[in-house]
Amino acid sequence: MKTIAKIIGLAAAGLWAGTAQAADQLTLQLKWVTQAQFGGYYVAKDKGFYAEENLDVTIKPGGPDIAPTQVIAGGGADVMVEWMPAALAAREKGLPLVNIAQPFKSSGMMLTCLKSTGIESPEDFRGRTLGVWFFGNEFPFLSWMNHLGIPTDGGEDGVKVLKQGFNVDPLLQGQADCISTMTYNEYWQIIDAGIKPEELITFKYEDQGVATLEDGLYVLEDKLKDPEEVDKLVRFVRASMKGWKWAEEHPDEAAMIVLENDATGAQTEKHQKRMMREIAKLTAGSNGTLDPDDYERTVETLLSGGENPVITERPTDAWTRLISDRALHSPGAW
């Protein structure tokens, strides 16, 4: 009898263990390659914050040939990290994306110029060549130029737009007077190339009043109609924000976690630690909830893009607090 009882006990224990291990699967598509820009998600996975929420999260890096909107549209991810201009533009074209959380409070986008060009203010852009990222990243720039009344088709009174790759070569090689940079990435690539900070002048979109929301979390509308998916997303956002707050408090350690997840080996410790400290400034002040004022500012910027606005109509139902509010007020919230 003892033997039978022992067998039954072991079987029950095995069944319980199997049930406990059956974590819910979720795939996150990043906007770009593995780097500190996404440190909070890697921290959440490494520190077991996702596991604590009974989640098995797969983090898929992005890259120059990967469009997060296409990945999520094709069913390759449950959640994606994307900038709001690209998300709203895709929504207007028929892809029903919804912002469920906003880990980034501030924008890190700016134009960086050599002081030797003589540029001292945005009005000095006229007649210059400016490097601009495309693939959805050009929208804030076009809206900014429209606010300034500066044409973007060249000429003495306008600016010549150079389609910039995701590097700083146009500035280093004298192809552009100013280039697009992020406070946490390309700006420091210029510094590492040997140019001193005092030789540069920067214009932050945040300071110019035309900043748009970056690095939000988006899902397709159908996810929000399924109670089980909603529950999964609540747990995901709660664990992710816990990861982001940990990364803010431990930037160097978070950077090392990112490096451990960089399969390419392309990142350096110096750059990632520096990036993580800069990223912490952008996530500071966010509890994951989208600020309606930030949203409205973004929409107004995108609507006012001159002859070619990013979006032509004010979006409806493009964001929700359903997930972030439940995550924030649930037991175990950060």
N, C-alpha and C positions, 0 to 999 in steps of 0.2 A: 504493500500500500504506500509506503514511504517513497518507493521508487516511482510509482505512478504519479504521486502527488508532486514529486520533484520534476518529473517530465512535464506535467501540466503547468507547473510554475515557470519552468524555463520557457515553455512555449508562449505563455502569456507575456512574459518579460520580452521575448523576442518580438511578439506582435506589437507591444507598446513601443519598443524601440523603433520598429519600422514605421509606426504611425508618427512618432516624434520627428523622424528624419524626413518625412514627406513635406518639405518646405514648399511654399508656393513659388513658382518660377516667374521671374520678371526680367525683361531685357531693356536696358537703357542704352540709347544711341547718343553718343557725344557729338558735339558740333565740330570738334577738331581732334588732333592727335592727343595721345596720353601726355598730359602736362598738368602743372599745378592749377591751371584754370579750372580743373575738375577735381581738385583735391578732396573736397568734401565727400564725394561718392566713393573714392578709393579708400578714404579713411573709414567710412561707414562699413565697407566690406571687410577691410583688414581688421578693424577693432571688434567685429562681430555685432555691430548695431543692426545690420540687416538680419543676421541669424537670430538675434533676440526677438525680432518681429516675425519669425518663422518665414523668412524670405530667402530665396536663393537667387541673387541678382547677378546677371551677366552684364558686364560693361563693355560695350563695343566702341572702340576708338573711331574717330572720324578721320578725315584727310582731304586733300585737294580734289579728289575724285569722288567724294562721298557727300551726298546731299541728305541731311537728316530727314527732310520732308519727304523725299522719295522713299527712304528706308521705311519710315513709319506708314506711309501710304501703301506700301507693298507688304505690310505685315511683318517686317523684319525687326520691329521693336515695339514695345508697349508704351514707352515713354521716350521723349527725346529732349535734348538740351538745344535750344535755338534762340536766336535773337528775335525780338518781337516784330521788327519790320518784315523779316522773311516769313514769319508765321502768319502775320495778318495779310500779307500779299498772297500767300498760298491759300488762306481761307477765302479771300475774295474770288480766287480762281476756282473754288469748289472743294478744296480739301478742308473738312470740318475740324480744324485744330482748336483746342481750348487750352488756355494757360491754367494750370492747376496749382502752381506755386512759383514764387519769384525769389530765389536765393540771393541774387545780385540786386542790391539796392541802388548802386551808382554805376555810371558808365566809365569805362577806362579808355574810350576812344579819343584820339586827338590827331591833329596835324603837326608834324615836327619839321621845322625849317632850319637851314643854316643861317646864322646871323649875317654871314658875309653876303647874303643875297640882298640885304637891305630891308627885308620884310620886318616891319615892327607891329603891324596891326592887320586884321582881315582885309581892310580896304587896299592894302598893298598886294593882295593876291592878283589884282587885275594885271593882265599881260604875262602872267606867270604860268609855269607848268606844274601841276599838282598831281601827285600819285594817289590814286584812289582804288580801293579794293572793290571788286564787283561781286557777283553771286549773292546779291541781297544786301551786301555791306555798303553799297554806294548810296543807299536811300537817305541816310542822315546827312551825308555830304551834299547831295542835290538839294535837299530841303534848306540846308544852311545857306547855300549860294542863292537860292531863291529869296530867302529872307534879306540877304544883303543886296539883292538886285544885280548880281554878277552873273552874266551869261556863262554857260559851260561849253560853248562851242568854239572857243578860241577868240582871237582878235585882241586888239589893244585894251579894250574895256572889259574883256572877259577872261576866262581861264582856259588853258588847254588841259584837258583831262588825260592823264596817262594811266592806262589800265595796269595797275600795279600787282605783281605777284605777291605771294606771302613771304616777302623778304625786304631788305632795306637797300638793295643794290641801286635803285634809281637815284637815291640821295648820295650814296658813296661814289657813284660813277658819274655824277653831274648831269643825269638825265632829267631830274626834276628839282624844282626849288624847294618843295615840301613834299612829304610823303605821309601816308596814313600809318599810324603806330598805335599800339596799346600801351597804357602806362605800365603794364606788367610784362611786356614781351619785347616788341620790336624796338621800342625806345632804348632798351638796354643792349640790344644787338648793335645799335649805332655806337653806344658808349664803348662796348667791347671791341669795336672796330678801330678805336683809337681817337674818336672825336670827343672832346671834353664837353661837359654839360654847359659851360659858359659860352660855348661856340654855337649853342642851339637856342631856338625860341620855340615854345610849344603853345598850341591853342587847343585846349580841352573842350570837347563838345559840351560837357557838363557846364563849363563856365560861360559858354556862348548861348546857353538856353535852348539848344537844339538836340540835346542828348535823348536817345531812345533806349528803351529797356533792353538789356542784354541777358543772356544766359538764364532764361526761364525754363520751366518744365512744362511740356505740352503732351497732350494725349488726343486721340480722336474722340469725338462726341459720344460714340456708342459705348465707350468704356464707362461713361458716367451714368448710363442707363441700367447697368448691371450691378446690383448690390454687392456681389462678391468681388467684382473688379474695384468698386469704390472702396471696399474694406482693404483690399490689397494696396491700393494707391495711398490710402491714409497711412498705412504702416510704412510704405516706402518713403513718403515725404517726411514722416516723423523721424525715421532713422537717418535719412539724408541730411536733414537739418541738424540733427545731433552730430553728424560727421562734420558739417560745415562749422559749427560752433567749436568743436574740438580742434579743427584745423586753424581757426582764428587764434586760439589760445596756444597752440603748439605748432607754429608755421614750419619750423625747421624739421620737426619730426614728420609732419604731414608731407613735406617735400620728399623726404626719404621714402615714404610709403609710395608716393607717386613713381619715384625712380624704380622701385622694386617691381612695379607693374608695367614699366616701359619695355616692351618686348623688342623694340628696335635698337635700344641702347644709344639713341641719338641725343638724349638729354644729358645735361651736366648738372652736378650737384650745386655748383655755384649759381647757375641760372635758375634752377628750380626753387632753391631756397629764396632767392631774391623775388622770383615770381610769386611764390606763395605769400610772402609778406605784403606784396602789393595787392594781391587778390583779396587778402583779409580786409583791406581798406574798402573794397567794393561790396563785400558781403556784410560788413559791419552795419548794424542797425536794421537788418532784415531778420524776421522770424519765419520767413517763408511765405508770408501773406502778401499778396499784390496790393500795393497802395493805389487806390483809384486815381489820385492826383497824378501819379507817375504814368499811369495808363493813359489818362486824358492828354497829358503832355506829349506822349509818344504818338497818339492818334493825330493830334493837331499838327505835329511835325510832318507826319507821313501824308496827311491830306494837303499840305501846303507845299507840294513839290513842284510848283510852277506848271508848265505845260504837260509834264509827265509825272504826276504825283504817284507815290507808291501805291496808295489805295484811293479809290474814287468815291467811296461811300463810307459813312461811319459804321464800323462793325457792330454787330449785336451778338450777344452770348459768346463773346470771344474769350472770356475768362470767368472763373468761378472761385469762390472761397469755400465751396463745399468740402474740398479735400484738406486744405491748409487749416481751416477752422477746426475740423475734427481732429486733425493731427496735433494741433496746438493745445487743445483742451482735453486730450485723452491722457489716461494714466501713462506715465513714462515719458511724457513730452520733455524736450530739452529745457 
